[in-house]
Amino acid sequence: MRGQFLEEKAFKSRTIFLFGAISDSTAADTARRLVALAADSSAPIHVLVSSPGGHLESGDAIHDIVKFIDVPVFMIGTGWVGSAATHVYLSVPRERRVCLPQTRFLIHQPSGGAGGMATDIAIQAREIVKARERIAAVIARETGRSHEQVLLDIERDNWMSPEEAVDYGLVSRVIQSRSDLTDLK
């Protein structure tokens, strides 16, 4: 009963919580909420993100649905925003990407657990390289960094504080409270 009450309150406040690892079920749940909120009203949707990342293609699904709906979405980083969660976070224009003061960000290249026959391992390696290029292109486009620079920056784990993330172009600004969202368009 309490869970349903909280779900209704979150829906009425047009807020989605993307917490924990990103998986197919997380992506389906988030996409369902985004589409439902977009159908309900043209008012902005706020997505609070605290996630280490997870399955890249599940992050892709959320990223694409955010761009697909015709309602403004604001990403609010909290806790940590890493890996595939950063990819989701970058689905909105920079002016709609904010974070709370204690947020940490992580960008890096994708990893995989290739196994099986040599031919299958070679196929998986090619796909990981393609994913790395695609991720670098998104980060470059959304931060204003060059593609070559981003490839260097994601070679290893690249952790950023909120201030470093602002300097890098991941975040527009650090906010303290919900009232700081009122002047965002």
C-alpha positions as a Python dict, from the first residue, in 0.01 Angstrom:
ca = {
    (1, 'M'): (0, 0, 0),
    (2, 'R'): (276, 246, 97),
    (3, 'G'): (470, 162, -223),
    (4, 'Q'): (168, 239, -437),
    (5, 'F'): (113, 569, -253),
    (6, 'L'): (478, 669, -317),
    (7, 'E'): (450, 567, -684),
    (8, 'E'): (142, 787, -725),
    (9, 'K'): (317, 1081, -555),
    (10, 'A'): (621, 1040, -783),
    (11, 'F'): (393, 1024, -1089),
    (12, 'K'): (205, 1337, -982),
    (13, 'S'): (533, 1520, -925),
    (14, 'R'): (648, 1405, -1274),
    (15, 'T'): (962, 1253, -1122),
    (16, 'I'): (1132, 929, -1224),
    (17, 'F'): (1400, 761, -1012),
    (18, 'L'): (1672, 582, -1208),
    (19, 'F'): (1866, 423, -923),
    (20, 'G'): (2084, 113, -928),
    (21, 'A'): (2219, -92, -1214),
    (22, 'I'): (2067, -37, -1557),
    (23, 'S'): (1918, -357, -1696),
    (24, 'D'): (1650, -458, -1944),
    (25, 'S'): (1386, -442, -1669),
    (26, 'T'): (1510, -100, -1550),
    (27, 'A'): (1497, 27, -1909),
    (28, 'A'): (1145, -110, -1964),
    (29, 'D'): (1021, 43, -1639),
    (30, 'T'): (1183, 381, -1710),
    (31, 'A'): (1058, 386, -2070),
    (32, 'R'): (705, 300, -1955),
    (33, 'R'): (710, 585, -1702),
    (34, 'L'): (851, 833, -1955),
    (35, 'V'): (585, 747, -2214),
    (36, 'A'): (305, 756, -1954),
    (37, 'L'): (414, 1095, -1820),
    (38, 'A'): (450, 1234, -2173),
    (39, 'A'): (97, 1113, -2256),
    (40, 'D'): (-38, 1264, -1932),
    (41, 'S'): (90, 1619, -1981),
    (42, 'S'): (340, 1834, -2170),
    (43, 'A'): (488, 1955, -1840),
    (44, 'P'): (857, 1876, -1783),
    (45, 'I'): (971, 1542, -1644),
    (46, 'H'): (1252, 1522, -1388),
    (47, 'V'): (1474, 1213, -1382),
    (48, 'L'): (1688, 1165, -1072),
    (49, 'V'): (1987, 949, -1167),
    (50, 'S'): (2208, 758, -923),
    (51, 'S'): (2349, 457, -1102),
    (52, 'P'): (2681, 283, -1162),
    (53, 'G'): (2563, 208, -1515),
    (54, 'G'): (2502, -140, -1640),
    (55, 'H'): (2390, -289, -1967),
    (56, 'L'): (2482, -46, -2246),
    (57, 'E'): (2197, -134, -2479),
    (58, 'S'): (1947, -91, -2195),
    (59, 'G'): (2096, 255, -2141),
    (60, 'D'): (2060, 313, -2516),
    (61, 'A'): (1689, 232, -2492),
    (62, 'I'): (1633, 490, -2217),
    (63, 'H'): (1851, 746, -2401),
    (64, 'D'): (1647, 703, -2719),
    (65, 'I'): (1306, 712, -2545),
    (66, 'V'): (1401, 1040, -2372),
    (67, 'K'): (1475, 1185, -2716),
    (68, 'F'): (1166, 1022, -2869),
    (69, 'I'): (903, 1174, -2639),
    (70, 'D'): (801, 1534, -2705),
    (71, 'V'): (816, 1654, -2344),
    (72, 'P'): (1117, 1832, -2192),
    (73, 'V'): (1317, 1604, -1963),
    (74, 'F'): (1559, 1727, -1698),
    (75, 'M'): (1837, 1500, -1571),
    (76, 'I'): (1940, 1549, -1209),
    (77, 'G'): (2253, 1364, -1103),
    (78, 'T'): (2288, 1248, -745),
    (79, 'G'): (2510, 993, -577),
    (80, 'W'): (2696, 869, -878),
    (81, 'V'): (2632, 873, -1250),
    (82, 'G'): (2857, 623, -1421),
    (83, 'S'): (2908, 440, -1745),
    (84, 'A'): (2571, 361, -1913),
    (85, 'A'): (2399, 598, -1666),
    (86, 'T'): (2616, 880, -1802),
    (87, 'H'): (2495, 782, -2150),
    (88, 'V'): (2134, 816, -2028),
    (89, 'Y'): (2222, 1144, -1853),
    (90, 'L'): (2354, 1284, -2183),
    (91, 'S'): (2019, 1228, -2358),
    (92, 'V'): (1905, 1583, -2284),
    (93, 'P'): (2055, 1919, -2382),
    (94, 'R'): (2328, 2049, -2150),
    (95, 'E'): (2108, 2322, -2002),
    (96, 'R'): (1876, 2047, -1871),
    (97, 'R'): (2157, 1847, -1709),
    (98, 'V'): (2220, 1943, -1347),
    (99, 'C'): (2352, 1765, -1041),
    (100, 'L'): (2347, 1782, -666),
    (101, 'P'): (2669, 1875, -481),
    (102, 'Q'): (2787, 1523, -386),
    (103, 'T'): (2745, 1362, -729),
    (104, 'R'): (3036, 1182, -890),
    (105, 'F'): (3054, 1107, -1262),
    (106, 'L'): (3233, 828, -1446),
    (107, 'I'): (3302, 799, -1816),
    (108, 'H'): (3492, 509, -1968),
    (109, 'Q'): (3492, 275, -2262),
    (110, 'P'): (3262, -26, -2261),
    (111, 'S'): (3385, -358, -2136),
    (112, 'G'): (3278, -706, -2222),
    (113, 'G'): (3324, -1059, -2112),
    (114, 'A'): (3404, -1221, -2444),
    (115, 'G'): (3396, -1597, -2440),
    (116, 'G'): (3333, -1888, -2667),
    (117, 'M'): (3495, -1982, -2992),
    (118, 'A'): (3770, -1763, -3141),
    (119, 'T'): (3543, -1639, -3419),
    (120, 'D'): (3275, -1535, -3168),
    (121, 'I'): (3535, -1359, -2952),
    (122, 'A'): (3655, -1166, -3260),
    (123, 'I'): (3295, -1064, -3338),
    (124, 'Q'): (3239, -949, -2979),
    (125, 'A'): (3565, -749, -2986),
    (126, 'R'): (3455, -569, -3306),
    (127, 'E'): (3119, -487, -3146),
    (128, 'I'): (3286, -345, -2834),
    (129, 'V'): (3507, -124, -3053),
    (130, 'K'): (3194, -2, -3239),
    (131, 'A'): (3024, 70, -2905),
    (132, 'R'): (3330, 263, -2786),
    (133, 'E'): (3319, 479, -3100),
    (134, 'R'): (2945, 539, -3059),
    (135, 'I'): (2980, 633, -2691),
    (136, 'A'): (3269, 866, -2770),
    (137, 'A'): (3062, 1033, -3043),
    (138, 'V'): (2772, 1096, -2802),
    (139, 'I'): (3002, 1233, -2530),
    (140, 'A'): (3180, 1455, -2784),
    (141, 'R'): (2854, 1588, -2928),
    (142, 'E'): (2697, 1656, -2589),
    (143, 'T'): (3003, 1811, -2422),
    (144, 'G'): (3164, 1999, -2709),
    (145, 'R'): (3486, 1798, -2676),
    (146, 'S'): (3659, 1658, -2981),
    (147, 'H'): (3599, 1292, -3065),
    (148, 'E'): (3972, 1227, -3042),
    (149, 'Q'): (3993, 1387, -2697),
    (150, 'V'): (3698, 1185, -2570),
    (151, 'L'): (3856, 862, -2695),
    (152, 'L'): (4163, 947, -2487),
    (153, 'D'): (3950, 1047, -2189),
    (154, 'I'): (3755, 719, -2185),
    (155, 'E'): (4058, 494, -2231),
    (156, 'R'): (4053, 427, -1856),
    (157, 'D'): (3802, 509, -1581),
    (158, 'N'): (3766, 888, -1571),
    (159, 'W'): (3603, 1007, -1248),
    (160, 'M'): (3480, 1365, -1213),
    (161, 'S'): (3351, 1578, -928),
    (162, 'P'): (3052, 1802, -1000),
    (163, 'E'): (3284, 2096, -1072),
    (164, 'E'): (3500, 1886, -1305),
    (165, 'A'): (3187, 1757, -1479),
    (166, 'V'): (3071, 2117, -1533),
    (167, 'D'): (3413, 2207, -1678),
    (168, 'Y'): (3405, 1899, -1900),
    (169, 'G'): (3056, 1984, -2032),
    (170, 'L'): (2867, 1690, -1884),
    (171, 'V'): (2670, 1916, -1647),
    (172, 'S'): (2537, 2269, -1688),
    (173, 'R'): (2549, 2352, -1318),
    (174, 'V'): (2538, 2223, -963),
    (175, 'I'): (2212, 2284, -778),
    (176, 'Q'): (2131, 2271, -407),
    (177, 'S'): (1753, 2224, -399),
    (178, 'R'): (1442, 2165, -608),
    (179, 'S'): (1375, 2540, -610),
    (180, 'D'): (1692, 2578, -821),
    (181, 'L'): (1505, 2402, -1103),
    (182, 'T'): (1244, 2677, -1141),
    (183, 'D'): (1461, 2890, -1367),
    (184, 'L'): (1549, 2603, -1603),
    (185, 'K'): (1376, 2598, -1938),
}
